[in-house]
Amino acid sequence: MKILFAAMVWGLAVAAPRAPAQPVRPYERSDWPTPANEVDERVLAALRARGLGPARPCTDEVFVRRVYLDVIGTLPTADEVRQFLEDTRTGKRAALIESLLVREEFADYWSLKWCDVLRVKSEYPINLWPNAVQAYHRWVRDAIASNKPYDAFAYELLTASGSNFRVPPVNFYRAVQGQDRGAIAAAVALTFMGTRLEAWPAEPRHELEGFFSRLAFKPTAEWKEEIVCLDPTPGGPLDLSLPDGTSVHIAVGDDPRRAFAAWLVAPDNPWFARSVVNRIWAWLLGRGIIHEADDVRSDNPPAIPELLALLESELVQGGYDLRRVYRLILNSRTYQQSSIPHSTGPDAEALFAYYPVRRLDAEVLVDALCATLGSGERYSSAIPEPFTFIPEKQRTIALADGSITSPFLELFGRPARDTGLLSERNNDPTAAQRLHLLNSSHIRKKIESSPRLREIVAAGGRDRRGLVRTLYLTFLSRYPTDSELETVEQYFGSKGNRPRHAVRDLVWALINTKEFLYRH
């Protein structure tokens, strides 16, 4: 096992940082199968200005795995990989992108992303409780599945009133640590403007807080239900300034949130579209054009201002259709580059000269293990509610509640959903994670009891090469190279009459490679 593992890790690790004279197979190709678009014009101009060159195109094998993971948080099956690799159409990458944007897993995965930002969890310190969590998550997922325009999505969240059980968007306000105007305004600014309100000067910060000064929270007779509404206490009119300096008069009885929300989602707003397209870019390419993606401020300029302006324009002109932005980015050569840099250094990374290698999210990784091995995962919650019982076959990316967890998710950096900050998710590898994948009974039991592996072995029969190819397609979304196939055959031969043990060892080696554990 250890000899095989060492051989496989060195043979399969994502290639070294500097690109050699010839493309590295099976990760790179020499010609572009995708036409350049407006994204590439902006990125290439920025690279040329710094004397940098882009990476080579990624191969179809790399692309199919990458786009499945980035768009739907799911590994492609061996059959899906075969089908894509055998497709001879020139536009097959664009066609695959279109098919993924309408799959059920797209709504599941991007609901997960947005529920991190919106702090969707039942327990301390958010305390939405299970009923509200389920209602809120369903509302978010339905909005993504139906491709609700982003301006409508934000406006409904910001202006909602009513029961947190019956009017799901009001949970935006319930999911804030503290019900004072300062905490609420900070959550609004972070979520929809991508900025840290605590870094603002006192006067504009207090003006923004004023738009949320008339909110009230009222309990009901139903356990944990709460009404979010305008404060009925008599008060005078408000004269406030919006973040761009515009003065607004709020009459007695009017909801100041509506004035703010109308300003926020206006097409000429300098914060709204910029913030969300920067988030999407960061989710797909590892870092924002403004980095960090939720730290927008005047002294943190975009790496490529023209690129950010293009994405903003695309979103606004497209009626705030987020899928239009995904489509533009995913079809670009910038996104479809190899992860092997042609130019190195901090400028190359910041200017997107290559696709960044980064570890899979905790939820995506455990789902990949369960899908490839045909197993399930056990979850737990401290709250004994019906909604906290999760079947073992439940996809982790579809979990509604950030409080429902497992030891694997906690070990691999799943965010706590306490603040809404992107930095809450920690995908940095640790020694404990490596030991878990190499030595834990959790992984060993998944492999030894895997019904999927039994099916693959039975279907392979005596065709050892065919069996190995299927395993590579299943776990790495590509066929083995000749040298890899030779190494595996030698190891299988050394196992004599114990092919199942050889298969288990190979699978254990494959799931410990960078190719399996990382986006690349």
Residue pairs with C-beta under 8 A, 6 or more apart in sequence:
1 505
1 508
1 509
3 491
4 487
4 488
4 491
4 505
4 506
4 509
5 438
5 505
5 508
5 509
5 512
7 487
7 491
7 509
8 484
8 487
8 506
8 509
8 510
8 512
8 513
9 509
9 512
9 513
9 514
11 481
11 483
11 484
11 487
12 476
12 484
12 510
12 513
12 514
12 515
13 513
13 514
13 515
14 27
14 339
14 340
14 357
14 514
14 515
14 518
14 520
15 24
15 27
15 339
15 340
16 340
17 340
17 341
17 344
18 341
18 344
19 28
19 55
19 56
19 338
19 340
19 341
19 342
23 29
23 30
23 56
24 338
24 340
25 59
25 481
26 59
26 61
26 62
26 478
26 479
26 481
27 58
27 59
27 61
27 62
27 338
27 339
27 340
27 520
28 55
28 56
28 57
28 58
28 59
28 338
28 340
29 56
29 57
29 58
29 59
30 56
30 57
31 57
32 57
32 333
33 57
33 60
33 90
33 93
34 57
34 93
34 94
34 331
34 332
34 333
34 336
36 44
36 332
36 333
37 328
37 331
37 332
37 333
38 310
38 328
39 307
39 310
39 311
39 328
39 329
39 332
39 334
39 335
40 332
40 333
40 334
42 304
42 306
42 307
42 310
43 54
43 304
43 307
43 332
43 334
43 351
43 352
44 54
45 306
46 303
46 304
46 306
46 307
46 351
47 53
47 54
47 343
47 348
47 351
47 353
50 347
50 351
52 343
52 347
52 348
52 351
52 353
53 342
53 343
53 353
54 333
54 334
54 337
54 342
54 343
54 353
54 354
55 337
55 338
55 339
55 340
55 341
55 342
55 353
55 354
55 355
56 337
56 338
56 340
56 342
57 333
57 336
57 337
57 338
58 66
58 336
58 337
58 338
58 339
58 355
59 478
60 84
60 85
60 93
61 81
61 85
61 477
61 478
61 479
62 338
62 339
62 478
62 520
63 93
63 336
64 76
64 80
64 81
64 84
64 85
64 96
64 477
65 75
65 76
65 81
65 476
65 477
65 478
66 355
66 519
66 520
67 93
67 96
67 97
67 100
67 330
68 74
68 75
68 76
68 80
68 100
68 477
69 75
69 360
69 364
69 519
70 283
70 284
70 330
70 519
71 97
71 100
71 101
71 106
71 109
71 326
71 330
72 100
72 103
72 105
72 106
72 108
72 109
73 105
73 108
73 109
73 112
73 361
73 363
73 364
73 367
73 397
74 105
74 109
74 364
74 367
74 368
74 371
74 397
75 367
75 368
75 371
75 372
75 477
76 84
76 477
77 371
77 474
78 470
78 473
78 474
81 473
81 477
81 478
82 473
84 92
84 96
89 95
93 331
93 336
94 331
97 326
97 327
97 330
97 331
98 327
100 106
101 323
101 326
101 327
104 145
105 395
105 397
106 144
106 145
107 141
107 144
107 145
108 141
108 395
108 397
108 398
109 364
109 397
110 144
111 137
111 140
111 141
111 144
111 398
112 363
112 397
112 398
112 399
113 283
114 140
114 144
115 136
115 137
115 140
115 400
115 402
115 417
116 402
116 415
116 417
116 420
116 422
116 424
116 425
117 191
117 279
117 420
117 422
118 136
118 140
118 171
118 172
118 175
118 191
118 420
119 126
119 175
119 176
119 187
119 402
119 417
119 418
119 419
119 420
120 126
120 128
120 133
120 136
120 137
120 140
120 171
120 175
120 400
120 401
120 402
120 417
121 128
121 133
121 175
121 401
121 402
121 403
121 416
121 417
121 418
122 128
122 129
122 130
122 132
122 133
122 381
122 383
122 385
122 388
122 401
122 402
122 403
123 381
123 382
123 383
123 403
125 177
125 418
126 175
126 177
126 402
126 417
126 418
128 136
128 164
128 171
128 174
128 175
129 224
129 383
129 385
130 383
130 385
130 386
130 387
130 388
130 401
131 165
131 224
131 225
131 385
131 387
132 164
132 165
132 168
132 171
132 174
132 224
133 171
133 387
133 400
133 401
133 403
134 387
134 400
134 401
135 164
135 165
135 166
135 168
135 171
136 164
136 168
136 169
136 171
136 175
136 400
137 400
137 401
138 168
138 400
139 168
139 169
140 168
142 148
143 153
147 321
147 322
147 323
149 319
149 320
149 321
150 276
150 315
150 320
150 321
150 322
151 265
151 272
151 320
152 320
154 192
154 261
154 264
154 265
154 272
155 261
155 262
155 264
155 265
156 169
157 169
157 172
158 172
158 188
158 192
158 257
158 260
158 261
158 264
159 255
159 257
159 258
159 261
160 167
160 169
160 170
160 172
160 173
160 228
161 167
161 170
161 227
161 228
161 229
161 230
161 255
162 170
162 227
162 228
162 229
163 170
163 220
163 225
163 226
163 227
164 170
164 171
164 174
164 225
164 226
164 227
164 228
165 222
165 225
167 228
170 228
172 187
172 191
173 179
173 184
173 215
173 217
173 228
174 217
174 226
174 228
175 187
176 183
176 184
176 187
177 183
177 418
177 419
178 184
179 215
179 217
181 209
181 210
181 212
181 213
181 215
182 209
184 209
184 212
184 215
185 197
185 205
185 208
185 209
185 211
185 212
186 196
186 197
186 198
187 420
188 208
188 212
188 260
189 195
189 196
189 197
189 200
189 208
190 196
190 197
190 294
190 420
190 421
191 420
192 264
192 271
192 272
192 275
192 276
193 243
193 264
193 271
193 272
193 275
193 296
194 271
194 274
194 275
194 276
194 278
194 279
194 290
194 293
194 294
194 295
194 296
195 271
195 275
195 294
195 295
195 296
195 297
196 294
196 295
196 297
197 205
197 208
198 205
199 297
200 208
204 241
204 243
207 240
207 241
207 242
207 243
208 243
208 260
210 238
210 240
210 256
211 240
211 256
211 257
211 259
211 260
212 256
212 257
212 260
213 238
213 256
214 230
214 231
214 235
214 255
214 256
214 257
215 228
215 229
215 230
215 231
215 257
216 228
216 229
216 230
216 231
216 232
216 233
217 226
217 227
217 228
218 226
218 227
218 229
219 225
219 226
219 227
220 226
220 227
230 253
230 255
234 252
235 252
236 252
237 249
237 250
237 251
237 252
238 249
238 250
238 256
239 247
239 248
239 249
239 250
240 247
240 248
240 250
240 256
240 259
241 247
241 248
242 248
242 259
242 260
242 263
243 271
244 263
244 269
244 270
246 263
248 256
248 259
248 263
250 256
250 259
263 269
264 271
264 272
265 272
265 320
266 272
267 273
267 316
271 296
273 312
273 315
273 316
273 320
274 290
274 296
274 308
274 312
275 294
275 296
276 315
276 322
277 308
277 311
277 312
277 314
277 315
277 325
278 288
278 289
278 290
278 293
278 296
278 302
278 308
278 311
279 288
279 293
279 294
279 422
280 311
280 322
280 325
280 326
280 329
281 288
281 289
281 293
281 311
281 329
282 288
282 289
282 291
282 292
282 293
282 422
284 326
284 329
284 330
284 335
285 329
285 334
285 335
285 352
285 355
285 356
286 355
286 356
286 358
286 519
287 293
287 349
287 350
287 356
289 302
289 303
289 304
289 307
289 308
289 311
290 296
290 300
290 301
290 302
290 303
290 308
291 300
291 303
291 350
292 422
292 423
293 422
294 420
294 421
294 422
302 308
303 350
303 351
303 352
304 351
304 352
311 325
311 328
311 329
314 324
314 325
314 328
315 321
315 322
315 324
315 325
318 324
318 325
329 335
334 352
335 355
336 355
337 353
337 354
337 355
338 354
338 355
339 354
339 355
339 356
339 357
339 520
340 354
341 348
341 353
341 354
342 353
342 354
343 353
343 354
347 353
348 354
349 356
355 520
356 519
357 514
357 518
357 519
357 520
358 427
358 518
358 519
359 365
359 427
359 428
359 429
359 517
359 518
359 519
360 368
360 427
360 517
360 518
360 519
361 414
361 425
361 427
362 396
362 408
362 409
362 411
362 412
362 413
362 414
362 427
363 396
363 397
363 399
363 409
363 414
364 396
364 397
365 412
365 517
366 377
366 396
366 406
366 408
366 409
366 412
367 395
367 396
367 397
368 516
369 375
369 443
369 446
369 511
370 376
370 377
370 396
370 446
372 452
372 474
372 475
372 511
373 446
373 447
373 450
373 452
373 453
373 507
374 450
374 451
374 452
374 453
374 455
375 446
375 449
375 450
375 451
375 452
376 391
376 392
376 393
376 394
377 392
377 394
377 396
377 406
377 408
378 392
378 406
379 390
379 394
379 399
379 404
379 405
379 406
380 404
380 405
380 406
381 388
381 401
381 403
381 404
381 405
382 403
383 403
387 400
387 401
388 401
388 403
388 404
390 399
390 404
396 409
402 415
402 416
402 417
405 414
407 442
408 436
408 442
411 432
411 433
411 436
412 427
412 433
413 425
413 426
413 427
413 428
414 425
415 424
415 425
415 426
416 424
417 424
418 424
429 517
434 512
436 442
436 443
437 443
437 511
437 512
437 517
438 512
443 508
443 511
447 453
447 504
447 507
447 508
448 504
450 507
452 474
453 503
453 504
453 507
456 467
456 470
456 471
456 474
456 503
457 467
457 499
457 500
457 503
459 470
460 466
460 467
460 470
464 489
464 492
464 499
465 485
465 489
467 503
468 480
468 485
468 488
468 489
468 492
468 506
469 479
469 480
469 485
471 503
471 506
471 507
471 510
472 478
472 479
472 480
472 484
472 510
473 479
475 507
475 510
475 511
475 516
476 510
476 513
476 515
476 516
480 488
488 506
491 502
491 505
491 506
492 499
492 502
495 501
495 502
495 505
510 516
511 517
514 520
